[in-house]
Amino acid sequence: MPDEDGALTYYAMLAGFSLLLIFAREATVAASIWTCIGAHLAFLTVNRILLGAGATGVELEVAGPALAVTLPLYLCTAVVAFSLLRERADRRRAQKFGS
């Protein structure tokens, strides 16, 4: 069963990360790819810090249960933030182009 739990967690995080990148792409009026690149780099950096992968210059020890809550919470927060920015960008696009 542990392998199934790991796979479920992996696919849930992958789906959430995909939403993050979709919302990040449209979070600016110009729909710049650089927003996605920045979101991706920030996500990877936070994951490396939380998972203790090293090479980040920051050492942080997070226990198993705290890590199980922290990563999904961070991902959900980022998705909500980018979705709010996307709505704001959509309103600004509508004003700019008169739709």
WOTAHU-V215228 format. One record per residue. N is the residue number from 0. RES is the residue in one small letter. PSI is psi in degrees with one decimal (none if undefined). Layout:
N/RES/PSI + N/RES/PSI
//
This chain:
0/m/-32.1 + 1/p/-34.3 + 2/d/-37.0 + 3/e/-38.4 + 4/d/-40.3 + 5/g/-40.9 + 6/a/-40.8 + 7/l/-43.4 + 8/t/-44.2 + 9/y/-48.3 + 10/y/-32.9 + 11/a/-43.4 + 12/m/-37.9 + 13/l/-42.8 + 14/a/-42.6 + 15/g/-40.4 + 16/f/-37.0 + 17/s/-43.4 + 18/l/-40.8 + 19/l/-47.3 + 20/l/-35.3 + 21/i/-48.3 + 22/f/-34.8 + 23/a/-36.9 + 24/r/-37.8 + 25/e/16.8 + 26/a/-13.2 + 27/t/158.2 + 28/v/-36.9 + 29/a/-5.0 + 30/a/51.2 + 31/s/139.5 + 32/i/-21.8 + 33/w/-27.0 + 34/t/-40.8 + 35/c/-42.2 + 36/i/-43.9 + 37/g/-41.4 + 38/a/-40.1 + 39/h/-45.8 + 40/l/-40.3 + 41/a/-42.9 + 42/f/-45.0 + 43/l/-41.0 + 44/t/-45.0 + 45/v/-42.1 + 46/n/-42.2 + 47/r/-38.8 + 48/i/-47.8 + 49/l/-35.5 + 50/l/-5.2 + 51/g/36.0 + 52/a/-13.5 + 53/g/-175.6 + 54/a/17.4 + 55/t/-14.6 + 56/g/-2.0 + 57/v/128.1 + 58/e/125.7 + 59/l/130.4 + 60/e/120.9 + 61/v/128.2 + 62/a/159.7 + 63/g/-54.7 + 64/p/-37.0 + 65/a/-37.9 + 66/l/-37.4 + 67/a/-24.4 + 68/v/-36.8 + 69/t/-48.4 + 70/l/-50.0 + 71/p/-35.7 + 72/l/-43.7 + 73/y/-44.5 + 74/l/-44.8 + 75/c/-40.4 + 76/t/-43.4 + 77/a/-40.9 + 78/v/-44.5 + 79/v/-43.3 + 80/a/-45.8 + 81/f/-31.1 + 82/s/-36.8 + 83/l/-40.4 + 84/l/-34.6 + 85/r/-44.1 + 86/e/-42.1 + 87/r/-43.6 + 88/a/-37.9 + 89/d/-42.2 + 90/r/-40.5 + 91/r/-37.0 + 92/r/-41.2 + 93/a/-40.7 + 94/q/-39.6 + 95/k/-42.3 + 96/f/1.4 + 97/g/29.9 + 98/s/none
//
